[in-house]
Structures are given as structure tokens and as C-alpha cells.
Amino acid sequence: MADEQAAPEAPVRPAAVGAGCRLGLAEHLRTPELVFGIVRTVGTEIAPVLQELHAALAAANYLVFRVDLDALLTPLAFGPEGAAATPPSDEPTRRELLMDAGDRLRHELGRADAVALVGIREIHRVRGDAGADHARPRAFILDNLSHRAEVETVRQVYGRRAFFIACDAPRPERALLLAQLFERSSGLDASAAEQAATHAVDRDFGLATSRATPPVPRRLRLSSSAALERCDLFVRCDDPTQTRRHVRRLVECIHSHPFHTLTMDELGMAAAYRGSLTTAVLARRVGTAIMVDDQIVAVGANEVPKAGGGYYHTESQPDGREFMAGLDASDGIRAQILADLLARLRPGWFTPELRGRTIAELTQLAINDDDIRDADLFDVIEYGRTTHAEMVAITSAARRGIAIQGGTLYSTTLPCHECTRNIIASGLARVVYLEPYHKSKGGELHRDAVDLFPEPVSPRAEYGPTARADRVSFEPFSGFSHHRLSDLFSWVPRKADDVRRANGEPIRLDGRAVIWRAHEAALRPSISDPAFAETDGLTRLVTEMRVLAALPDPRPRAACAPLADLETLLDRIEATLDGGT
């Protein structure tokens, strides 16, 4: 092992700010700062994530600050401005009021990212705290983000130094744990506790609305499901051991660990995502890949099939894709089905006022009604022209005589019930998916052949899958997201001579591998290039101040004059640019 060899001289780390003084602007811009956003589904136990994240960052000499967004929302939920004067004694109501507070804040500000702005303001405040130790880099943990817009805004502000961890566990397990908590802490009977837990899980996932307040517009509602999809690391929190490995590996990759590489699941999901880029479908874009014996043997995307095999792509002549015809046929057929149903109901079921409307008018009213649009009728999926990505990959392998029995299918979305039955018949042993798909009934229809919640016992190395011989295992993806792979696995020196050469020292041709140590490691250049640290830091500060202007109190307290004078500095920069000098 490289750890047993003598250590070469470590790469020079960016100069630290001297202790014993308040942080000046220039020093702040040179000091590495990381932000980690936690996205967790309700009922998921994230203590292992927080503990490992804190430990790994502390090993890299970071000061770690946890920003508890629930605590910041508490004044909006309870007290003079909240829905309740004091926190209620029963846990279901307390959680409901906190969810209401987040929805209300988003609605009042008219911004889906409002809760993230509160967290960013707290980061700004903590950073300016005169008591902080500015000789060490800082890391902030935002716990927890629950809307896609919150993730996007934090990423916009902090750029490549922001990382998001999706924490999830099987829904039945989460609902059971919540029901037990509600029954134990609130004195509810088993039935009431189960109902409260189901409501909490549904609301957190964007499938239910508040029981106490008028619903806010759909785009402003709590929805952890959409936020999960935008994360950089996906962990399955019912497996604490694997979760800890993933979290520590993330921090080590950020800090230039040279010997971490992709897992097979990460490679498979990256191939599936690349496959999705070949489709121009008007509906949800899906990509798949099939791996057999650690080799990718087929990829697919949901697209219109063409005669002779395969599907239309950008080089096809003629091009028969949906956009060439200008419409998605499935939407029109759904509208026809709805119109047919309304025509049958109108004579004996509608009020006189509605009976006076035309079928076209009734159809338009129904389509734009939130409750009706959520009906299962709109989940009909079999009338489109496209072949689903799973079937494209399976049939591609079949055309070439490639056996896929016992293989793994990677999909950017949970397969639908139509694809599920074909996956079962094909002999695939395992399915790994990235995004959930509420329209899929595959798990319900094929309980005898599909295991949606396999036990997290991994016979394959540290990060690997589990599969049962009598069922096809459907597993949520665990690992790094495809869109951060180039950042987290970009090249860094692996030989001691590479380090010596970079430092202007004589090389030795001893062939020794570098020894990575957390407390000596610098940020990966693809995440924060020391040559542009000040420019990048100023950009982040400017963006941070701009987004905070959306809050009622856009000027959080700053503990030092350079940061307090940042607005003046920005005004001067803008004036100089406007003046052309």
C-alpha cells in the first residue's frame, strides 16, 4: 500500500488566514469554503450522514457549521407570527405547522427558493461572527432543503463548492418509523398514528397539501421528491455503513484524493444518462444502460422506433421523431378519453350550469383543475409513439444476440409497469433507478417477481448491489450523480514525481505513489482553482448579496468592515464598468 511508503513533499496548500484577527475581504476570498445541502425525505434517519460529514470535514481541518432550516422556520410556525402561539405537544401537528410555515414563506415572497434564502442569510451571519476562528476554512451544512428551487439557488450562489446529498429510505420503512414515533410521543392510537404518518410522507413528497391552511400554488409547495433529483450524492440511509462510506468518499474526492474511481453503479448510471441525451421526446426524457459482467452491453432512450430496428436519432433520414410532427400524440388521446368520460357523465351527473357547457369547455376546465389533473386518468402511458428506453436497450441486445440474463439495467427513471413485466421476462436480475416515477404500478402488479425494497446487504465490494435469485431487485441508485463526475474525478497527481515536478523540485524516477492525507489535502482544482480563488470568492459574495436582497431584511449583520463595505465596493465596480474606464 502507498500509505506504508515514505511521504513525498505534499503539494502546497493555499495560505491560511492568520489567527487572532477578524476576517478581511481579501483573506475571506482566499479561504476555501464549502456548502453541503442535505435533502432528506421525512422519516429518514440522517444521523450517520451528519456525523460522517462532520468527521470527514474536521479531518480536513474545517470548521463545520450546521444551519438547521427547521429551527430558522420555527418563529414562522410558532409565536406571534406563527399559526400557533407555542409548539404543540403532539409531533404530527408540530411537523405539519413547520411544513405550513415553509409553504407560507414561499407564498408570501412569491419565490419557491424562499427557505434557501433564509439559510443563505444564516450562512452570511455565521461567517461574519467575530468569534469564529478564521484561520481555518469553513464548511456549512444546510439541513434540510425540500424544494428543487432551493437546491438550484444554493448551487447558483456557491457554484462548484456546493454539494447536495440526497438522503432517502424505503417509503414503507419511513412510514412505519413515523407511525411508531407519533404513537409513542403523541398518545395516538395505532390507526391515527398510521394515518398521520402517511399524510406526512405524502405531503413531504408533494402528493398532499396542508390540512389546516389553504393550499398554495403547486409550484410553491413543499416537494422533496423534485429536490432529490437535483442532488450530487445519493445515499440509502437504511444502510448506515454504506452511507458513511459514500459521504467520506465525497469529502475525500473534493479534497483531491487521487485513487478513488467510479463504482460500477456510477458507471452504469452515467451511461444511462448519456443515452438519454440521444432523445428529443416531448415528454419525460429517459435513458437506460444494461451491464453484464461489469461491461456495458446496450444503451437505450425513449424515442420513436424506426423500421429495421432501433430508433430515430439526429442523423436519421427521414426523421420521424415527435417534434417533426409538432405534437405529443399521448396528450391528445388523454384529452379525448377525458372528453368521452365527461360526455357520458353530463346528462345525469352534472349540475344544470355545467350541463349547459360544451364538452370542449368542460374538458378545458377539467384539464386546468389541480385535483382533476392529479387523477389516475392522466397517468395513462400506453398511447404514445415512443418505445420506452428499457425496451430499446433490451431489444438492442436481442438483435445482436447478446445474452442479458442475470445482468443489471440502469435507468434514469423507475421503470413503468409495462417495462417492468418485460424486464422480468428478459431475465435481468437487477434494476437500478435514479428518479422515482409515481405512475409506475410495476411493484404492485408484480409483487411475486419484483423486490422494490431489497435488503441493503452487499456481496459486491464496498458499494455494490444485492440481488435475489427468486425476484428482480429494483433499487434506488446510490453514488455520485453523473453531472458531478468530471468535478470529483478530474486528474490530480498520482505519482510523487508529478508533485515534485509541479513544485519545481528534481524528480527521482522512483515510481512511488503519492500518499493522500486529509489534513494536508487541497481542494480539487476542478472545484476551486487556487489561481482564481479570489475572483471566484468575490463572485460568490456578490451573488449571495444579490439573492439576499429578496428577503425583508436584506442586510444581515457583518462582523468586519471589509464585508460590511462590500455593497460600496460593488457599486464602485459597477460605476467603473458603466463609465467605460
N, C-alpha and C positions, 0 to 999 in steps of 0.2 A: 504494500500500500504506500501511496505517496506520503501519507501522514507520518510514516516512520523514517523518512529521509530528512536530511538537514534542510532547513528552510532557506530558500534564496531570499535576497533582499525584497521586501514587499513593495509593490507599487506605491508611490507617494499619494497619500490621501489629501484631498483639499484641506487647506489650512483651517484650523478650528478658531472660533472666536475666543478671545481671551476672557477668562472668568473674572467676576467681580465688577462688571460694569453692565449697564443696560445695553440692549441690542441696538446698534445703529443700523441705518438703512443699508449701507454697503455690506456690513457684516451679515445682516439678515439675508441679503441676496446671494451671498456665497455659501450660506449654511444649508446643507441638504434638508429638505422637509418632505415627508411622505404623508399621504392621506389614504386611509383604508375605510371604505364604506361597507358596512355589514347589511346585507339584505336577507332577512330570515322570515320564513313562514311561521305563523302563530302556532305555538305548541312545540316548536323545535328547540331542543336544548343546545345552546351555543357556548356553554362554559368552556368546553375543550378548545373551541376556536379562539375565544378571547384569551385564554390562558396561554396557548401556544404562540399566538401572535405577539402577546406582550413579552413572553420569554425570548422569542427569536429576535425581536427588535432590541430588547435590553442587551442581548448578547452582542449586538452590533453597535452598542453604546448609545442607543437612542433614549431620549426622554419620551415616554409614552403617555398621551392624554386621551382618555375616553370621553367622548361627547355623547351623553345619553339624551337622545331626542325625546324619548318619553318623558324624562324629567323636565325638559325645556317646554314640553306641551302641557305639563301639569297645571300651571297657572291659568291656561286657557280652558282647562276642563273643570277645575275646582277653584273655588274662591269667588271674589266679587264679579269677575267677568265670565266665569265658567257656568256650566249647566247645573252644577251642584255646589253648595256652599263649602262642603268638606268632602273628601274622598269617601265613597260609600263603603260599607263594611263587606259587601259581597263582591267577589272577584269578577264575575261576569259583567256586572254593571260598571265597575271601575274600568275594565278594558273597553267596554262599549263607549263610555264617555271620552276616553282618550282617542278612540277612533273618530268619534264625533268632532273632537277638538281639531284634529288634523284636517278633516274634511272642511270644517268651518273656516279654518285659516286659509286653505286653498281657495275656498269660495270667496271669502272677503277680499283677498288680494287679487283674485282672478288669475292666479298662477298655480299650475299643477306642481311646481317645484318649491312652493312656499315653505314647507317644513325643512327642506335642504338649506334654504336661505337662513333660517334660524340657526341651523347647525354651523353654517359658514361664519355667521356673526360670532358664535361662541368660539370658533377657532381663532378668529381675529382677536377676540378679547383675551383668550388664554395666551396667545402669542405675545401680546403686549403687557402681560403681567410682569411687574417689576421684580417679583420674587422668583421668576423662573431662572433656571441655570442655562444661560445662553452659550456656554462653552460646548454644549453637546447638541447634535442635531435632534430635531423633534419629529415625532410621528403622532398623528391624530387618528383616532378610531371613531367614526361616525356610526352610532348604533341606535336606531336601525332605520334604513331608508325603505320606503314602502310604496314608491311610485316611480315609474320609468323616468319621468321628467326630473325627479330628484337626482337619479344616477347621472343623467345627461348633463345637468347643470354642474354638479360637482366635478365631473370629468372636464367640462368646458373650462372651469376655473383653474383646476390644478393639473390639467393635461396628463402627460405620461407618468407623473408622480402620483397619480390617483389610481388605486386598485380596489376592485369590488369583489366581495366574497359572497357567493350565493349559498345560504345555509338552509337545507331542506331535509325532510324526513318523510317516510310514507304517510299519506293522509290518515289511514286508519289508526296508526300509532299515535299521531299528533292529537287526533280527536279523542282517543282513549285517555291519553295523559291529561288533556284539558278537562275532560269529564271527571276524572278522579280528583283533580285539583279543585274544581268547582264544588264537588260533593263534599270534599274534606274541609275546605276553607269557608264555604258559604252556607253549609247546612242544607243544601238542596238534596232532594231525593234523586235516585239514580236516573229516572226518566227526565226530570227537569235539567239535571246536570248534562245529560247527553244532548238534549235539545240546545242548550246554551252553548255547548262546545261545537256542535255542528254549525250553528249560526256564526260563531266567532271565526271558525275555519273558512266558511263560505265568504264572509264579509272581507276577511283579510285577503282572499284570493280574487276579490272583485265580483263575486257571484251573488252577493246580498247587499242590502242597504240598511241604514240605521233604523232601529226600532222606535227611536224617540224623537228624532228631528226630521224635517222634510228633506228628502234626498237632494243632493247637489248634482249638477250636471255630470254625466258619466265620465267625461274626460278629467274631472277633478276628484273623482272618488279614489279612496284607498284601493290599491291593486298590487299586491306583492308579486303576483304571477308575471306581470309585464316587467317589473323591475328585475326579477331573477334573470330574465333572458339577456339583460344587458351586462351581466357580471363577467369578471375575468377569471375567477376560480370558482368551480362548483364542487361543493363537498356534501357528502351524505352523512348527516350528523347522528344517525343511528349506529354509526361505526366510528367511535371516538379515536381508535388507533389510526385508522386510515386518514381521518380528518386531520389529526395532528401532523402526520407526515406531509400531507398536501400543504398545510399552512406554513410549516417550517420551510418546505421546499420553495414556496413562493418568495419568502423573505430572502432566502439564500440566492435564488435566481436574480432577484432585484439587486443584490449586492455582489454580482459578478462571479457567482460560483461557476467554475469552468467545466464541471463534469456532470452536471445534471443534463439529461436529454429527454426527449419526448417519450411518454409511455405509449404502448400500442393503442390504447383507447384514444389518446390525444391525436395520434397519427390518423387513426380511422375517422375520428370526427372532423379533423381538418380536411381529409379527403372528401368527406360527405359535404362539407361546406363549399369546397371548391366546385364540386359537382353542381351545387345549387346555383352557381353563377352562370351556368350554361342555359338557364331557362328564362324566358321572357313572359311567363304566365301572368295573367292579370290578377290571379288570386294569390294565396299564400305560396311563397317560394320554398321548396323543399329539396334537399339533396341527400343522397344516400351513398354508402360505400359498403362493400362486402369484403371481409377479411377471412382468409383461410390459412392456418398455419403461419400467422404473422405476416402474410402477404396480401396486399390489396389486389383482388381479382376482378372486381367490377365496380363501376360507379353509376349513379343514375340521378335524374332530376325529373320533376313533374312537368311534362311537356306533351304537346300533341304528337301522337305516333305517326310515323310515315310508312308507306308501303315498302316492303323489303326488309323491314326491321329497324329498330332504333327510333329516334325521334328527331323532329326538325330542330335545326340549330342555326346559328348566324350565317353559316356558309351554305345552307340548303338552297337549292334552286329546283323548282319553285319553293317559296317559303310559305308553309301552311299554318304558321303559328297564329294564336288568337288575335294578337294585336293587328295582324294584317286584315282581319275581318272587322276589327274595330269594336268587338264586344266579347263578353264572357257569357256563353250560352246558358250556363247554370243559373245565373241571376234571373234571366228572363223566364226560365222554367219554374223557378221558385215563385216568381210573381204570378205565373199562370196557375200554379197549384193553389196559391192563396186566393186568387180571384175566383176560382172554381168553388172553393170552400165557402167564401162569402156569398156567392150567388145561391148556394144551397141553403145557407142559414138565413138569408134575408127575409124570405116570406113569413116564417113563423117564429123567429128568434130575435129579430131586431126591433127597436123602438120605432114608432111612426116616423120620427125625424130621420133616423138612419135609413129606413126603408125608402125614403124619398131621394136618397143619394144614388148616383150611378155606381156600378161596380168599379169603374175606374177610380172614382173619388174615394170609395171605401177602401180600395186596395192601397191607394196613396196614403190615406190616414193610418192604416194598419202598419204599413212599412215604416212610418216615421214615429210610431208609438214604441217607447223603450220596452215596455212589458211584452208587447206582442213580438217585437223583433228578437226578444230572447227566447221565444218559443222553439221547441224542438223542430218545428216545421222548417225553420231556416237552417237547420243543420243537415238537411238532405244533401248528400255529396255525390250521388251516382249519375248526375245528368251532365257533367262536364265533358269536354272533348279530350282533356289531358289524361295521359296514363300516369298513375302515381309513381313517384320516384322509386319506391320499394320494388314495384313490379318491373320498372325499367332495368334496375340492377339485376334482378333475378332472371329475367328473360334474356338479358345481355349475356350472362354467364351460360344460360342454357343453349343459346345459339352457337356458342363456341365450344360446347361440350365440357365446360368447367364444372366439376362437382363442388357444390357448396354445402353439402350435408355436414353438420357439426360446426359450421362457420358462424361468424358474428356479423350482423348487419348493423351499421351505424346510420342513424337518421337524425337530421336536424330537428325533426318533429316526431312526437309519438305517433306510430302508425295508426291509421284509421281501422275500423272493423273489417273493411273489405280487404285491406292489405294484410291484416293480422291472420286471417284464415289462409291466405296464400303463403305467408311466411311459415306457418305451421306445416302446411303441406310440402313445402320445399325442403324441409329437414334442417333448416337453420336452428342452431342451439341457443342463440343469444341475440338479443336486440338491445342496443344502447341508444337512447334518445336524448336530445338536448332540451327541447321545449315541450311542455305538456300540450295536449290537444283535447279540449273538452268535448268535441264532437265524437271522439272515438268511443265506441262501445265494445271494443275488442276484448277487454278484460272481463266484461260482464257476460258476453256471449260465449266465451271460450275458457271458462274457469277450469275446465278439466284439462286444458292443454297449455295454458298460459299462467306464468307466475309473475304477477306485477310487482310483488314485494319480496324478492329473494333475500335470503339471509345474507348479511354482509360478511361472509366467510370467504376469504380469498386464497384459493390454492395456487394462484399465479403471482409469484413475487410479492412486492410490497403494495402495489397499487391495482392489482389485477382483478378480474371478474370472478363471478361464481356462476355456475350453471348446474341445472338438474337434468338428469337423463330422461325423466318422465315428463318434463314440461319445458316449454321455451321460456327462458328468463328474459323479462323486459325490465331493464334497469335505467334509472336516470344517470346521465353522464357525470362522472367525477374527474376533475382535472382542470387544466388551463384551457380557456376559451381560444378558439382559432385566431381571433383578432389580436391577441397579445403574444402569440408565439414568437414573432420576429423580434419583439422587445425583450422577452425573457430568455431567449436562446441565441441572441446575437453573439458574434465571435468575441471572445476575450482570450488573452494569452493562456496557453495550457502548458507551455514549456518554460523552464526557468530562464533559458536563453532569450525567449521572447520578451520577458520582463527586463532583463539586463539590457537588451538592445533598445527598448523603449526608454530606459533611464540613461542611455548614453554610456553604459558600462561595457567592459570587454566581455564577449561571450566565451563559454568554456567548452561547448560541444560535449557536455556530459549527459545529455539526453534526459535530464531529470524533469519530472513533472512539477508544476508549481504546487505549493501547499496553501490551500484556502483556509483562512481564519476569519471568523465573523467580525471580531473586534478590529481587524486591520483592513477589511474589505471596503472598497469604494462602490458607489452606485454604478451600475452598468452604464456605459456611455450612451447606449440607445435609449436609456431612461432619463439620464441627466448628464450631459456632456460638460465636463469642467470648463472647457473653453468658452461655453456660452452660459455659464451658471448665472451671472449677474443679469444678463439680458432676459433669460428665462424667468428668473425670480421676479424681475420688475414686471414682466408681462403678467405673471400670476397675481401679483399685488394689484395691478391696475384692474384686471378682470374681477378680482374679488371685491374691490371697492365699487365697481360699477354695478354688480349684481346686488350688492347690499343696499344700494340706493332704492331698491323696490320695497324695502321694509319701512315701516313707520318711523323707526329710529335708525337712519342710515349711517350714523357716525358712532360706532362702538368706541369705547374708551381705548386709547393707545397710551402705552407707558413711556414712550420716548419721543423726543421732538422730531427725529427724522421720519418716523412713521406718521406722527400727527401732521407733519407738513407735506405728506405725500400728495394730497389734493393740490396744494400750491405748486408742487413740482410738476404734476400732470398738466395743470393749467399753463405753466410756462412752456412745457414741451409742445402743447397744442398751439400756443400762440406763436412759437418759433416756426412750427410747420406751416401754419396759416400765413405767416409773413414771408415764407419762402427763403428764410435766412438760415 
